[in-house]
Amino acid sequence: MSDAADEAAEHRRPHTTNLSAPYLELDLERELEQFHAEPEWKTGQNARTLVKFDDFRIVLTALKPHGKIPEHQAAGRVSIHTVRGHVRVRALGRTFELPAGKMLALDRGVRHDVEAGDQESAILLTVAWPVNKT
């Protein structure tokens, strides 16, 4: 086995890997499969932070059919990218339909909620906070 293969395997994200390594190779399908085996899935949703820096996060969230994430807001800009199923995002007096492959970006502080459609759905939530210049 080559050192290159060992190094690449080291940066695939098992649950104990450093979430802010210089690079992370992620298998979203594997992550979603693992959600089903975890107790949190019984609640109708499960989420895991995949990447975590002081100013940047990526969170994978899976929702059972009609599962909801209540209204909330983030201090940073967010993007919501549907990777499986279909979700609705309500924000700014509108409803945004996001089937798999669609993405919505929201500015800081925009209150929004998320609801899965008739099928199991999964989103990648990316949050970027302003850089503090001291």
N, C-alpha and C positions, 0 to 999 in steps of 0.2 A: 504494500500500500504506500502511495507516495505522500510526501509531506503536504503537497498541494491539496490532496483529497482530505487529509486530516484538518488542515486549516479551514477549508470550505465547510466541512461538517461542524466545526467549532462555532461557526457563525450562523448556522441554521438555528432557529429559535426554539429549542426545547424550553419548557417553562422556567428553567433556572438560569438561562443565559442573560448576560448583561444587556439591558434594553437600550443602551446608548453606545454600543460598540461602533467602531469606524464604519462598519457595514453590517447589515442584517439581511439574510436571505430568508424569506417567509413563504410558507406553504399555507395559503388561506383555506384550501379545502381540508387539509389535515387539521388545522385549528378548529374549523367548524365541526368536523367529525368528533373531535374531542369534547366539544361543548355538550354533545348529547349524553356523554357518560358522566357528566358532572351534576351534582345535586341542584345547582342553581338553575339548570334547564327546566326543572319542574315548575319554577315560578313563571315560566313563559318567556324568559329572556336570559341571555348570558353574555358577558362581555369580558374582553381581555385587552389590556394595553400591550400593544406589540412593539411600539417604539416610544421611548421616553427621554426627551431632552428638556432642559429648563424652559426653552421657548417653543417647543414643538412636540406634539403627541399624535400617535395614530392608535385608534382603538377599534377593534373588530367587535361588532355587536350582532348577535343573532336573536331574532324574535319569532315566536310561534305565530301561526295565523292570528291576526287581529291583536297581537301583542302591542303594547304601548309604552313609550317613554314619555312621561308627563312633561308638561311645559317647563322649560328651563332656559338658561342663557349662559354664554361663556364670555369671559373677559377678552378672549382672543378671537380672531377670525376663524370660521369653521368651514369645512367642506363635508358634505354628506354624499357618499358615493355608494349606490346600491350595487352589490356584487352578486346577490341572489334574490329572487322573488320580486316583490314590489312594495314600496313604502310610500306613505303620504306624509308630507311635512307641512305643518300649518305654521305660517309666520307672516307678519306684516299684513294681516287681514286676507291672506291668500292661502290656497291649498296647492301645493306643488306635488304632482304625480311623478314618482321616480321608479320606473321599472329598472330591472337589471341593466347596467351599463350607463345609466344616467347619473348626473351629479349636480348638486346644488351648493353654492357658496353663499355664506351669510357673513355680514360684517359683525364686528364686536358688539356684544350686548343685545343682539336681536333675539327676542324671546321666541321659542319654537317648541313644537312637540313632534313626535314621530310615531306613526302607527303602521304596522304591517297590514298588507292586504289579506286575501283569502289563502295565502300559502306562506310557508315558512320563508322568512326573508333575512338577509344579512346586509349590513352596511359597514363601510369603513368611514369612521369619523376622524377627520384630521383637524387639529387645533393648533393655530400658530399665535403665540402671544407676542406683543411688542417687545423688542429688545430694550432692556434697561441700560441706558448709557450713563455710567457713573464716572 
